[in-house]
Amino acid sequence: METERGGHRNPHGPKPEWPPVEPGWIILALMAGLALTLIAWGLLNDPQPTPEAPSKQRRLQAQDGTWVASHGERLIANYLSAHNIPYRYEPEMADGLTPDFHIENTNTIIEYWGLASQPTYEARMIEKLEQYEHHDLDVISLFPANVHEMETRLEEELTKRGLPHDEPPAP
């Protein structure tokens, strides 16, 4: 069907008239759609932590591949692995105890008290030490002040306990 001007008529009737929309609303709608798309994409592509990938708490990797929570813990893990001392990081032990490190086949654990200067952390530290004593665990306590002498402190503490450890390989 042709119209008087030579164009074609819409068989479904006249084109509907839309109310005028201000440009600000169009931009707002586009931004909202983009935001929702980015959120959905981020949720779908957010990798879940695995033993090979860090979690938000375990963000630093030691030389042996263990993911740890702090620089001090990484120094400890590096020392233990360099000296061939078998350990487990944050193992779940009796009564839900979770020390930072447990030296395998011993009752020795290592705690790095990284936030010891905070009052709320100090109360938790005392509570954990009492639980460790109750379970006859031998605790090596290390603090941020020990970071610059971490290897020396670990050497002294392990030797004092008679725990064998190899010399690290020469660089």
C-alpha positions in Angstrom: 0.0 0.0 0.0 1.3 3.4 -0.9 0.5 6.6 0.8 -0.2 9.9 -0.9 3.5 10.9 -0.7 4.8 7.7 -2.3 5.9 6.0 1.0 4.6 2.7 2.3 1.9 2.5 5.0 2.5 0.5 8.2 0.0 -2.4 8.1 0.0 -2.4 11.9 -1.3 1.1 12.2 0.4 4.4 12.9 3.7 4.5 14.8 3.1 5.0 18.5 4.1 8.4 20.0 6.4 8.1 22.9 6.5 10.7 25.6 9.6 12.9 25.4 12.5 11.6 27.6 15.1 14.0 29.0 18.7 13.1 28.1 19.6 12.8 31.8 17.3 9.8 32.3 18.7 8.0 29.3 22.3 8.4 30.6 21.1 7.3 34.1 19.5 4.2 32.6 22.6 3.3 30.5 24.8 3.7 33.6 22.6 1.5 35.7 22.6 -1.2 33.0 26.4 -1.0 32.7 26.8 -1.2 36.5 24.6 -4.3 36.7 26.5 -5.9 33.8 29.8 -5.2 35.6 28.5 -6.6 38.9 27.2 -9.7 37.2 30.5 -10.2 35.3 32.6 -9.7 38.5 30.5 -12.2 40.4 30.7 -14.8 37.6 34.5 -14.3 37.1 35.6 -14.0 40.7 38.0 -17.0 41.3 37.4 -19.0 44.4 40.4 -19.6 46.7 42.0 -22.9 46.2 45.2 -24.3 47.8 47.1 -22.8 44.9 45.3 -19.4 45.0 45.3 -16.9 47.9 42.2 -16.0 49.9 41.7 -12.5 51.2 43.3 -13.6 54.5 46.2 -15.5 52.9 47.7 -13.1 50.4 51.4 -13.7 50.5 53.1 -16.8 49.1 56.1 -18.4 50.8 58.9 -20.0 48.8 57.4 -23.5 49.2 54.1 -22.3 47.7 52.2 -22.0 51.0 49.9 -19.0 51.1 50.2 -17.0 54.4 48.6 -14.0 55.9 51.6 -11.7 56.8 55.2 -10.9 56.0 56.2 -12.3 59.4 54.5 -15.6 58.7 56.1 -15.7 55.3 59.5 -15.4 56.9 58.7 -18.2 59.3 57.4 -20.5 56.4 60.5 -19.7 54.3 62.8 -20.6 57.2 61.1 -23.8 58.0 61.1 -25.0 54.4 64.7 -23.9 53.8 65.8 -25.9 56.8 63.7 -29.0 55.8 61.4 -28.8 58.8 58.1 -30.3 58.0 55.2 -28.1 59.1 51.6 -27.4 58.6 50.2 -23.9 58.3 47.1 -23.1 60.3 46.2 -26.7 61.0 43.0 -27.5 62.9 44.0 -29.2 66.1 42.2 -30.5 69.2 39.2 -28.4 70.4 39.4 -26.2 67.2 42.8 -24.8 68.0 44.4 -23.3 65.0 48.0 -22.2 65.6 49.9 -20.4 62.8 52.4 -23.3 62.4 52.7 -26.8 63.7 56.0 -28.6 63.4 54.9 -32.1 62.3 55.6 -35.0 64.6 56.1 -32.7 67.6 54.0 -30.8 70.1 55.7 -27.6 69.0 53.7 -24.8 67.4 54.7 -21.3 66.3 52.5 -18.3 66.7 53.3 -15.0 65.0 51.5 -12.4 67.1 51.3 -9.8 64.4 48.8 -7.6 66.1 49.9 -8.0 69.7 49.9 -4.2 70.3 46.2 -4.0 69.9 44.2 -4.4 73.2 41.5 -6.7 71.7 44.1 -8.9 70.1 46.0 -9.1 73.4 43.0 -10.7 75.2 42.7 -13.3 72.4 46.5 -14.0 72.6 46.2 -14.7 76.3 43.2 -17.0 75.7 45.0 -18.9 73.0 48.2 -19.3 75.1 46.1 -20.7 78.0 44.4 -23.2 75.6 47.8 -24.3 74.2 49.1 -24.8 77.8 46.0 -26.9 78.6 46.8 -29.1 75.6 50.5 -29.4 76.5 51.6 -27.6 73.3 55.1 -26.0 73.3 54.6 -22.5 71.9 57.3 -20.5 70.1 55.9 -16.9 70.2 57.2 -14.4 67.7 56.3 -10.8 67.3 56.7 -8.0 64.7 59.7 -6.8 66.7 61.4 -10.1 65.7 61.1 -9.6 62.0 64.6 -8.3 61.5 66.0 -11.2 63.5 63.5 -13.9 62.6 66.1 -16.5 61.4 68.2 -16.0 64.5 65.2 -16.3 66.8 63.9 -19.4 65.1 67.4 -21.0 65.2 67.7 -20.3 68.9 64.1 -21.6 69.7 64.5 -24.8 67.7 67.9 -25.6 69.0 66.7 -25.0 72.6 64.0 -27.6 72.0 66.4 -30.0 70.4 64.5 -30.0 67.1 66.7 -31.1 64.2 67.0 -28.7 61.2 69.2 -28.7 58.2 71.4 -25.9 57.0 69.8 -24.1 54.1 71.4 -24.6 50.7 73.9 -22.0 49.7 72.5 -19.4 47.4 
